[in-house]
Amino acid sequence: MALEFGEEFSVVRFYGDKSKADKVYEGCEPLTPDDIAEVVVFSATRRENVVVADTLIFPNHQASALIMHKKT
């Protein structure tokens, strides 16, 4: 099993300006380490005839890399 974490896209997008990058995610609840751990445990505990080939995880307010629903 390999874990590939996303990069800090917004920090790169705003050329290292962390305050601008943080504004992109204001009002959004991020995934927690426990969220990821649950998926890892689920994948690792499947029967040997099951292959979890790929998993993409987003918080429920984020429909894609470009579309987010922010709480106001």
PDB file of N, CA, C and O in Angstrom:
ATOM      1  N   MET A   1       0.846  -1.165   0.000  1.00  0.00           N
ATOM      2  CA  MET A   1       0.000   0.000   0.000  1.00  0.00           C
ATOM      3  C   MET A   1       0.896   1.234   0.000  1.00  0.00           C
ATOM      4  O   MET A   1       1.856   1.320   0.765  1.00  0.00           O
ATOM      5  N   ALA A   2       0.572   2.170  -0.856  1.00  0.00           N
ATOM      6  CA  ALA A   2       1.328   3.422  -0.920  1.00  0.00           C
ATOM      7  C   ALA A   2       0.380   4.585  -0.660  1.00  0.00           C
ATOM      8  O   ALA A   2      -0.710   4.643  -1.228  1.00  0.00           O
ATOM      9  N   LEU A   3       0.790   5.497   0.187  1.00  0.00           N
ATOM     10  CA  LEU A   3       0.013   6.707   0.438  1.00  0.00           C
ATOM     11  C   LEU A   3       0.692   7.863  -0.279  1.00  0.00           C
ATOM     12  O   LEU A   3       1.890   8.095  -0.114  1.00  0.00           O
ATOM     13  N   GLU A   4      -0.082   8.579  -1.071  1.00  0.00           N
ATOM     14  CA  GLU A   4       0.446   9.756  -1.761  1.00  0.00           C
ATOM     15  C   GLU A   4      -0.395  10.943  -1.336  1.00  0.00           C
ATOM     16  O   GLU A   4      -1.571  11.038  -1.689  1.00  0.00           O
ATOM     17  N   PHE A   5       0.196  11.830  -0.594  1.00  0.00           N
ATOM     18  CA  PHE A   5      -0.531  12.984  -0.092  1.00  0.00           C
ATOM     19  C   PHE A   5      -0.460  14.113  -1.108  1.00  0.00           C
ATOM     20  O   PHE A   5       0.543  14.280  -1.801  1.00  0.00           O
ATOM     21  N   GLY A   6      -1.529  14.879  -1.186  1.00  0.00           N
ATOM     22  CA  GLY A   6      -1.555  16.021  -2.084  1.00  0.00           C
ATOM     23  C   GLY A   6      -0.606  17.101  -1.614  1.00  0.00           C
ATOM     24  O   GLY A   6      -0.240  17.173  -0.440  1.00  0.00           O
ATOM     25  N   GLU A   7      -0.222  17.923  -2.544  1.00  0.00           N
ATOM     26  CA  GLU A   7       0.659  19.033  -2.172  1.00  0.00           C
ATOM     27  C   GLU A   7      -0.182  20.187  -1.646  1.00  0.00           C
ATOM     28  O   GLU A   7      -1.408  20.178  -1.749  1.00  0.00           O
ATOM     29  N   GLU A   8       0.476  21.149  -1.099  1.00  0.00           N
ATOM     30  CA  GLU A   8      -0.211  22.348  -0.638  1.00  0.00           C
ATOM     31  C   GLU A   8      -0.454  23.236  -1.853  1.00  0.00           C
ATOM     32  O   GLU A   8       0.244  24.226  -2.071  1.00  0.00           O
ATOM     33  N   PHE A   9      -1.458  22.857  -2.637  1.00  0.00           N
ATOM     34  CA  PHE A   9      -1.729  23.532  -3.907  1.00  0.00           C
ATOM     35  C   PHE A   9      -1.864  25.037  -3.748  1.00  0.00           C
ATOM     36  O   PHE A   9      -1.289  25.801  -4.523  1.00  0.00           O
ATOM     37  N   SER A  10      -2.620  25.464  -2.751  1.00  0.00           N
ATOM     38  CA  SER A  10      -2.864  26.897  -2.597  1.00  0.00           C
ATOM     39  C   SER A  10      -1.599  27.667  -2.253  1.00  0.00           C
ATOM     40  O   SER A  10      -1.439  28.809  -2.684  1.00  0.00           O
ATOM     41  N   VAL A  11      -0.702  27.069  -1.489  1.00  0.00           N
ATOM     42  CA  VAL A  11       0.564  27.740  -1.166  1.00  0.00           C
ATOM     43  C   VAL A  11       1.381  27.922  -2.444  1.00  0.00           C
ATOM     44  O   VAL A  11       1.979  28.975  -2.664  1.00  0.00           O
ATOM     45  N   VAL A  12       1.398  26.890  -3.280  1.00  0.00           N
ATOM     46  CA  VAL A  12       2.116  26.984  -4.559  1.00  0.00           C
ATOM     47  C   VAL A  12       1.439  28.019  -5.457  1.00  0.00           C
ATOM     48  O   VAL A  12       2.105  28.850  -6.074  1.00  0.00           O
ATOM     49  N   ARG A  13       0.111  27.957  -5.522  1.00  0.00           N
ATOM     50  CA  ARG A  13      -0.662  28.870  -6.375  1.00  0.00           C
ATOM     51  C   ARG A  13      -0.399  30.334  -6.032  1.00  0.00           C
ATOM     52  O   ARG A  13      -0.322  31.183  -6.920  1.00  0.00           O
ATOM     53  N   PHE A  14      -0.261  30.625  -4.732  1.00  0.00           N
ATOM     54  CA  PHE A  14      -0.038  32.004  -4.299  1.00  0.00           C
ATOM     55  C   PHE A  14       1.433  32.271  -3.994  1.00  0.00           C
ATOM     56  O   PHE A  14       1.762  33.156  -3.205  1.00  0.00           O
ATOM     57  N   TYR A  15       2.307  31.503  -4.622  1.00  0.00           N
ATOM     58  CA  TYR A  15       3.763  31.714  -4.556  1.00  0.00           C
ATOM     59  C   TYR A  15       4.281  31.831  -3.127  1.00  0.00           C
ATOM     60  O   TYR A  15       5.079  32.714  -2.811  1.00  0.00           O
ATOM     61  N   GLY A  16       3.812  30.919  -2.265  1.00  0.00           N
ATOM     62  CA  GLY A  16       4.318  30.865  -0.898  1.00  0.00           C
ATOM     63  C   GLY A  16       3.624  31.788   0.087  1.00  0.00           C
ATOM     64  O   GLY A  16       3.968  31.789   1.269  1.00  0.00           O
ATOM     65  N   ASP A  17       2.646  32.580  -0.371  1.00  0.00           N
ATOM     66  CA  ASP A  17       1.923  33.484   0.527  1.00  0.00           C
ATOM     67  C   ASP A  17       0.891  32.674   1.315  1.00  0.00           C
ATOM     68  O   ASP A  17      -0.228  32.458   0.850  1.00  0.00           O
ATOM     69  N   LYS A  18       1.280  32.229   2.510  1.00  0.00           N
ATOM     70  CA  LYS A  18       0.432  31.337   3.307  1.00  0.00           C
ATOM     71  C   LYS A  18      -0.869  32.008   3.734  1.00  0.00           C
ATOM     72  O   LYS A  18      -1.892  31.332   3.836  1.00  0.00           O
ATOM     73  N   SER A  19      -0.863  33.303   3.985  1.00  0.00           N
ATOM     74  CA  SER A  19      -2.101  33.968   4.412  1.00  0.00           C
ATOM     75  C   SER A  19      -3.142  33.949   3.290  1.00  0.00           C
ATOM     76  O   SER A  19      -4.327  33.744   3.556  1.00  0.00           O
ATOM     77  N   LYS A  20      -2.721  34.156   2.052  1.00  0.00           N
ATOM     78  CA  LYS A  20      -3.647  34.060   0.919  1.00  0.00           C
ATOM     79  C   LYS A  20      -4.113  32.620   0.734  1.00  0.00           C
ATOM     80  O   LYS A  20      -5.288  32.365   0.467  1.00  0.00           O
ATOM     81  N   ALA A  21      -3.191  31.694   0.879  1.00  0.00           N
ATOM     82  CA  ALA A  21      -3.522  30.277   0.711  1.00  0.00           C
ATOM     83  C   ALA A  21      -4.531  29.825   1.766  1.00  0.00           C
ATOM     84  O   ALA A  21      -5.441  29.055   1.456  1.00  0.00           O
ATOM     85  N   ASP A  22      -4.385  30.287   2.995  1.00  0.00           N
ATOM     86  CA  ASP A  22      -5.297  29.901   4.073  1.00  0.00           C
ATOM     87  C   ASP A  22      -6.721  30.381   3.809  1.00  0.00           C
ATOM     88  O   ASP A  22      -7.680  29.718   4.204  1.00  0.00           O
ATOM     89  N   LYS A  23      -6.867  31.528   3.146  1.00  0.00           N
ATOM     90  CA  LYS A  23      -8.197  32.073   2.854  1.00  0.00           C
ATOM     91  C   LYS A  23      -8.997  31.152   1.937  1.00  0.00           C
ATOM     92  O   LYS A  23     -10.227  31.133   1.994  1.00  0.00           O
ATOM     93  N   VAL A  24      -8.306  30.389   1.093  1.00  0.00           N
ATOM     94  CA  VAL A  24      -8.983  29.456   0.185  1.00  0.00           C
ATOM     95  C   VAL A  24      -9.798  28.443   0.982  1.00  0.00           C
ATOM     96  O   VAL A  24     -10.873  28.032   0.545  1.00  0.00           O
ATOM     97  N   TYR A  25      -9.297  28.042   2.140  1.00  0.00           N
ATOM     98  CA  TYR A  25      -9.934  26.985   2.924  1.00  0.00           C
ATOM     99  C   TYR A  25     -10.721  27.492   4.126  1.00  0.00           C
ATOM    100  O   TYR A  25     -11.197  26.688   4.929  1.00  0.00           O
ATOM    101  N   GLU A  26     -10.869  28.812   4.269  1.00  0.00           N
ATOM    102  CA  GLU A  26     -11.677  29.353   5.366  1.00  0.00           C
ATOM    103  C   GLU A  26     -13.106  28.847   5.229  1.00  0.00           C
ATOM    104  O   GLU A  26     -13.671  28.858   4.136  1.00  0.00           O
ATOM    105  N   GLY A  27     -13.687  28.404   6.333  1.00  0.00           N
ATOM    106  CA  GLY A  27     -15.053  27.893   6.317  1.00  0.00           C
ATOM    107  C   GLY A  27     -15.165  26.445   5.874  1.00  0.00           C
ATOM    108  O   GLY A  27     -16.270  25.938   5.679  1.00  0.00           O
ATOM    109  N   CYS A  28     -14.034  25.777   5.714  1.00  0.00           N
ATOM    110  CA  CYS A  28     -14.025  24.374   5.296  1.00  0.00           C
ATOM    111  C   CYS A  28     -13.405  23.515   6.392  1.00  0.00           C
ATOM    112  O   CYS A  28     -12.350  23.851   6.931  1.00  0.00           O
ATOM    113  N   GLU A  29     -14.061  22.414   6.717  1.00  0.00           N
ATOM    114  CA  GLU A  29     -13.528  21.498   7.728  1.00  0.00           C
ATOM    115  C   GLU A  29     -12.602  20.496   7.040  1.00  0.00           C
ATOM    116  O   GLU A  29     -13.050  19.747   6.172  1.00  0.00           O
ATOM    117  N   PRO A  30     -11.330  20.469   7.409  1.00  0.00           N
ATOM    118  CA  PRO A  30     -10.382  19.576   6.738  1.00  0.00           C
ATOM    119  C   PRO A  30     -10.533  18.127   7.194  1.00  0.00           C
ATOM    120  O   PRO A  30     -11.139  17.846   8.229  1.00  0.00           O
ATOM    121  N   LEU A  31      -9.978  17.225   6.412  1.00  0.00           N
ATOM    122  CA  LEU A  31      -9.871  15.837   6.842  1.00  0.00           C
ATOM    123  C   LEU A  31      -8.913  15.775   8.022  1.00  0.00           C
ATOM    124  O   LEU A  31      -8.019  16.611   8.153  1.00  0.00           O
ATOM    125  N   THR A  32      -9.106  14.785   8.872  1.00  0.00           N
ATOM    126  CA  THR A  32      -8.215  14.593  10.015  1.00  0.00           C
ATOM    127  C   THR A  32      -7.352  13.359   9.772  1.00  0.00           C
ATOM    128  O   THR A  32      -7.667  12.548   8.901  1.00  0.00           O
ATOM    129  N   PRO A  33      -6.277  13.209  10.526  1.00  0.00           N
ATOM    130  CA  PRO A  33      -5.490  11.979  10.415  1.00  0.00           C
ATOM    131  C   PRO A  33      -6.341  10.731  10.667  1.00  0.00           C
ATOM    132  O   PRO A  33      -6.109   9.692  10.049  1.00  0.00           O
ATOM    133  N   ASP A  34      -7.320  10.826  11.566  1.00  0.00           N
ATOM    134  CA  ASP A  34      -8.200   9.682  11.829  1.00  0.00           C
ATOM    135  C   ASP A  34      -9.032   9.314  10.602  1.00  0.00           C
ATOM    136  O   ASP A  34      -9.286   8.135  10.358  1.00  0.00           O
ATOM    137  N   ASP A  35      -9.457  10.315   9.830  1.00  0.00           N
ATOM    138  CA  ASP A  35     -10.212  10.038   8.603  1.00  0.00           C
ATOM    139  C   ASP A  35      -9.389   9.176   7.649  1.00  0.00           C
ATOM    140  O   ASP A  35      -9.889   8.204   7.084  1.00  0.00           O
ATOM    141  N   ILE A  36      -8.137   9.544   7.482  1.00  0.00           N
ATOM    142  CA  ILE A  36      -7.256   8.798   6.581  1.00  0.00           C
ATOM    143  C   ILE A  36      -6.947   7.424   7.164  1.00  0.00           C
ATOM    144  O   ILE A  36      -6.930   6.429   6.439  1.00  0.00           O
ATOM    145  N   ALA A  37      -6.702   7.367   8.473  1.00  0.00           N
ATOM    146  CA  ALA A  37      -6.388   6.092   9.123  1.00  0.00           C
ATOM    147  C   ALA A  37      -7.525   5.088   8.967  1.00  0.00           C
ATOM    148  O   ALA A  37      -7.271   3.898   8.777  1.00  0.00           O
ATOM    149  N   GLU A  38      -8.769   5.545   9.042  1.00  0.00           N
ATOM    150  CA  GLU A  38      -9.904   4.641   8.864  1.00  0.00           C
ATOM    151  C   GLU A  38      -9.892   3.998   7.485  1.00  0.00           C
ATOM    152  O   GLU A  38     -10.182   2.809   7.352  1.00  0.00           O
ATOM    153  N   VAL A  39      -9.562   4.769   6.467  1.00  0.00           N
ATOM    154  CA  VAL A  39      -9.508   4.234   5.104  1.00  0.00           C
ATOM    155  C   VAL A  39      -8.356   3.242   4.962  1.00  0.00           C
ATOM    156  O   VAL A  39      -8.500   2.205   4.315  1.00  0.00           O
ATOM    157  N   VAL A  40      -7.221   3.561   5.562  1.00  0.00           N
ATOM    158  CA  VAL A  40      -6.067   2.655   5.512  1.00  0.00           C
ATOM    159  C   VAL A  40      -6.403   1.336   6.199  1.00  0.00           C
ATOM    160  O   VAL A  40      -6.120   0.265   5.661  1.00  0.00           O
ATOM    161  N   VAL A  41      -7.004   1.408   7.383  1.00  0.00           N
ATOM    162  CA  VAL A  41      -7.371   0.188   8.109  1.00  0.00           C
ATOM    163  C   VAL A  41      -8.391  -0.617   7.303  1.00  0.00           C
ATOM    164  O   VAL A  41      -8.266  -1.837   7.189  1.00  0.00           O
ATOM    165  N   PHE A  42      -9.385   0.048   6.751  1.00  0.00           N
ATOM    166  CA  PHE A  42     -10.377  -0.646   5.926  1.00  0.00           C
ATOM    167  C   PHE A  42      -9.694  -1.374   4.774  1.00  0.00           C
ATOM    168  O   PHE A  42      -9.967  -2.551   4.539  1.00  0.00           O
ATOM    169  N   SER A  43      -8.817  -0.692   4.059  1.00  0.00           N
ATOM    170  CA  SER A  43      -8.137  -1.287   2.907  1.00  0.00           C
ATOM    171  C   SER A  43      -7.248  -2.456   3.315  1.00  0.00           C
ATOM    172  O   SER A  43      -7.204  -3.479   2.632  1.00  0.00           O
ATOM    173  N   ALA A  44      -6.550  -2.303   4.414  1.00  0.00           N
ATOM    174  CA  ALA A  44      -5.594  -3.321   4.854  1.00  0.00           C
ATOM    175  C   ALA A  44      -6.265  -4.562   5.445  1.00  0.00           C
ATOM    176  O   ALA A  44      -5.630  -5.610   5.567  1.00  0.00           O
ATOM    177  N   THR A  45      -7.530  -4.451   5.809  1.00  0.00           N
ATOM    178  CA  THR A  45      -8.192  -5.584   6.455  1.00  0.00           C
ATOM    179  C   THR A  45      -9.188  -6.302   5.546  1.00  0.00           C
ATOM    180  O   THR A  45     -10.023  -7.066   6.031  1.00  0.00           O
ATOM    181  N   ARG A  46      -9.112  -6.069   4.237  1.00  0.00           N
ATOM    182  CA  ARG A  46      -9.977  -6.805   3.308  1.00  0.00           C
ATOM    183  C   ARG A  46      -9.466  -8.228   3.167  1.00  0.00           C
ATOM    184  O   ARG A  46      -8.291  -8.507   3.407  1.00  0.00           O
ATOM    185  N   ARG A  47     -10.355  -9.119   2.777  1.00  0.00           N
ATOM    186  CA  ARG A  47      -9.942 -10.504   2.538  1.00  0.00           C
ATOM    187  C   ARG A  47      -8.915 -10.522   1.414  1.00  0.00           C
ATOM    188  O   ARG A  47      -8.847  -9.586   0.618  1.00  0.00           O
ATOM    189  N   GLU A  48      -8.119 -11.579   1.348  1.00  0.00           N
ATOM    190  CA  GLU A  48      -7.008 -11.614   0.388  1.00  0.00           C
ATOM    191  C   GLU A  48      -7.466 -11.647  -1.065  1.00  0.00           C
ATOM    192  O   GLU A  48      -6.657 -11.407  -1.961  1.00  0.00           O
ATOM    193  N   ASN A  49      -8.737 -11.936  -1.325  1.00  0.00           N
ATOM    194  CA  ASN A  49      -9.212 -11.913  -2.707  1.00  0.00           C
ATOM    195  C   ASN A  49      -9.721 -10.534  -3.134  1.00  0.00           C
ATOM    196  O   ASN A  49     -10.241 -10.376  -4.238  1.00  0.00           O
ATOM    197  N   VAL A  50      -9.572  -9.548  -2.267  1.00  0.00           N
ATOM    198  CA  VAL A  50     -10.022  -8.184  -2.553  1.00  0.00           C
ATOM    199  C   VAL A  50      -8.812  -7.282  -2.747  1.00  0.00           C
ATOM    200  O   VAL A  50      -7.877  -7.285  -1.946  1.00  0.00           O
ATOM    201  N   VAL A  51      -8.852  -6.509  -3.829  1.00  0.00           N
ATOM    202  CA  VAL A  51      -7.798  -5.532  -4.086  1.00  0.00           C
ATOM    203  C   VAL A  51      -8.429  -4.144  -4.091  1.00  0.00           C
ATOM    204  O   VAL A  51      -9.324  -3.868  -4.889  1.00  0.00           O
ATOM    205  N   VAL A  52      -7.972  -3.291  -3.220  1.00  0.00           N
ATOM    206  CA  VAL A  52      -8.369  -1.884  -3.263  1.00  0.00           C
ATOM    207  C   VAL A  52      -7.304  -1.212  -4.113  1.00  0.00           C
ATOM    208  O   VAL A  52      -6.210  -0.915  -3.632  1.00  0.00           O
ATOM    209  N   ALA A  53      -7.626  -0.973  -5.373  1.00  0.00           N
ATOM    210  CA  ALA A  53      -6.632  -0.508  -6.331  1.00  0.00           C
ATOM    211  C   ALA A  53      -6.381   0.994  -6.236  1.00  0.00           C
ATOM    212  O   ALA A  53      -5.271   1.458  -6.496  1.00  0.00           O
ATOM    213  N   ASP A  54      -7.403   1.749  -5.866  1.00  0.00           N
ATOM    214  CA  ASP A  54      -7.239   3.199  -5.830  1.00  0.00           C
ATOM    215  C   ASP A  54      -8.322   3.789  -4.940  1.00  0.00           C
ATOM    216  O   ASP A  54      -9.462   3.323  -4.948  1.00  0.00           O
ATOM    217  N   THR A  55      -7.973   4.794  -4.189  1.00  0.00           N
ATOM    218  CA  THR A  55      -8.938   5.492  -3.345  1.00  0.00           C
ATOM    219  C   THR A  55      -8.607   6.973  -3.371  1.00  0.00           C
ATOM    220  O   THR A  55      -7.459   7.366  -3.161  1.00  0.00           O
ATOM    221  N   LEU A  56      -9.608   7.786  -3.628  1.00  0.00           N
ATOM    222  CA  LEU A  56      -9.449   9.236  -3.624  1.00  0.00           C
ATOM    223  C   LEU A  56     -10.344   9.775  -2.521  1.00  0.00           C
ATOM    224  O   LEU A  56     -11.542   9.493  -2.499  1.00  0.00           O
ATOM    225  N   ILE A  57      -9.777  10.543  -1.614  1.00  0.00           N
ATOM    226  CA  ILE A  57     -10.523  10.994  -0.441  1.00  0.00           C
ATOM    227  C   ILE A  57     -10.589  12.520  -0.422  1.00  0.00           C
ATOM    228  O   ILE A  57      -9.564  13.201  -0.463  1.00  0.00           O
ATOM    229  N   PHE A  58     -11.811  13.038  -0.359  1.00  0.00           N
ATOM    230  CA  PHE A  58     -12.057  14.470  -0.216  1.00  0.00           C
ATOM    231  C   PHE A  58     -12.929  14.675   1.015  1.00  0.00           C
ATOM    232  O   PHE A  58     -13.695  13.779   1.371  1.00  0.00           O
ATOM    233  N   PRO A  59     -12.835  15.827   1.677  1.00  0.00           N
ATOM    234  CA  PRO A  59     -13.824  16.154   2.702  1.00  0.00           C
ATOM    235  C   PRO A  59     -15.183  16.340   2.016  1.00  0.00           C
ATOM    236  O   PRO A  59     -15.224  16.666   0.830  1.00  0.00           O
ATOM    237  N   ASN A  60     -16.285  16.143   2.727  1.00  0.00           N
ATOM    238  CA  ASN A  60     -17.591  16.162   2.065  1.00  0.00           C
ATOM    239  C   ASN A  60     -17.995  17.524   1.503  1.00  0.00           C
ATOM    240  O   ASN A  60     -18.928  17.590   0.703  1.00  0.00           O
ATOM    241  N   HIS A  61     -17.345  18.584   1.882  1.00  0.00           N
ATOM    242  CA  HIS A  61     -17.660  19.901   1.321  1.00  0.00           C
ATOM    243  C   HIS A  61     -16.888  20.167   0.026  1.00  0.00           C
ATOM    244  O   HIS A  61     -17.093  21.198  -0.615  1.00  0.00           O
ATOM    245  N   GLN A  62     -16.015  19.255  -0.356  1.00  0.00           N
ATOM    246  CA  GLN A  62     -15.164  19.474  -1.523  1.00  0.00           C
ATOM    247  C   GLN A  62     -15.531  18.467  -2.608  1.00  0.00           C
ATOM    248  O   GLN A  62     -15.217  17.282  -2.495  1.00  0.00           O
ATOM    249  N   ALA A  63     -16.195  18.939  -3.655  1.00  0.00           N
ATOM    250  CA  ALA A  63     -16.639  18.059  -4.735  1.00  0.00           C
ATOM    251  C   ALA A  63     -15.492  17.661  -5.657  1.00  0.00           C
ATOM    252  O   ALA A  63     -15.505  16.579  -6.243  1.00  0.00           O
ATOM    253  N   SER A  64     -14.515  18.528  -5.780  1.00  0.00           N
ATOM    254  CA  SER A  64     -13.343  18.246  -6.614  1.00  0.00           C
ATOM    255  C   SER A  64     -12.224  19.171  -6.158  1.00  0.00           C
ATOM    256  O   SER A  64     -12.358  19.879  -5.160  1.00  0.00           O
ATOM    257  N   ALA A  65     -11.133  19.158  -6.888  1.00  0.00           N
ATOM    258  CA  ALA A  65     -10.024  20.049  -6.537  1.00  0.00           C
ATOM    259  C   ALA A  65     -10.403  21.516  -6.733  1.00  0.00           C
ATOM    260  O   ALA A  65      -9.772  22.401  -6.156  1.00  0.00           O
ATOM    261  N   LEU A  66     -11.422  21.775  -7.538  1.00  0.00           N
ATOM    262  CA  LEU A  66     -11.793  23.158  -7.849  1.00  0.00           C
ATOM    263  C   LEU A  66     -13.119  23.610  -7.243  1.00  0.00           C
ATOM    264  O   LEU A  66     -13.395  24.809  -7.196  1.00  0.00           O
ATOM    265  N   ILE A  67     -13.941  22.675  -6.782  1.00  0.00           N
ATOM    266  CA  ILE A  67     -15.284  23.020  -6.316  1.00  0.00           C
ATOM    267  C   ILE A  67     -15.414  22.712  -4.828  1.00  0.00           C
ATOM    268  O   ILE A  67     -15.263  21.565  -4.405  1.00  0.00           O
ATOM    269  N   MET A  68     -15.703  23.769  -4.023  1.00  0.00           N
ATOM    270  CA  MET A  68     -15.877  23.607  -2.581  1.00  0.00           C
ATOM    271  C   MET A  68     -17.123  24.351  -2.124  1.00  0.00           C
ATOM    272  O   MET A  68     -17.468  25.399  -2.670  1.00  0.00           O
ATOM    273  N   HIS A  69     -17.792  23.802  -1.122  1.00  0.00           N
ATOM    274  CA  HIS A  69     -18.916  24.476  -0.475  1.00  0.00           C
ATOM    275  C   HIS A  69     -18.420  24.969   0.875  1.00  0.00           C
ATOM    276  O   HIS A  69     -18.054  24.170   1.737  1.00  0.00           O
ATOM    277  N   LYS A  70     -18.410  26.271   1.058  1.00  0.00           N
ATOM    278  CA  LYS A  70     -17.898  26.843   2.305  1.00  0.00           C
ATOM    279  C   LYS A  70     -19.036  27.177   3.252  1.00  0.00           C
ATOM    280  O   LYS A  70     -20.079  27.681   2.836  1.00  0.00           O
ATOM    281  N   LYS A  71     -18.823  26.888   4.542  1.00  0.00           N
ATOM    282  CA  LYS A  71     -19.782  27.275   5.574  1.00  0.00           C
ATOM    283  C   LYS A  71     -19.618  28.766   5.821  1.00  0.00           C
ATOM    284  O   LYS A  71     -18.500  29.279   5.859  1.00  0.00           O
ATOM    285  N   THR A  72     -20.721  29.446   5.987  1.00  0.00           N
ATOM    286  CA  THR A  72     -20.629  30.889   6.248  1.00  0.00           C
ATOM    287  C   THR A  72     -21.018  31.212   7.659  1.00  0.00           C
ATOM    288  O   THR A  72     -20.999  32.378   8.054  1.00  0.00           O
TER     289      THR A  72
END
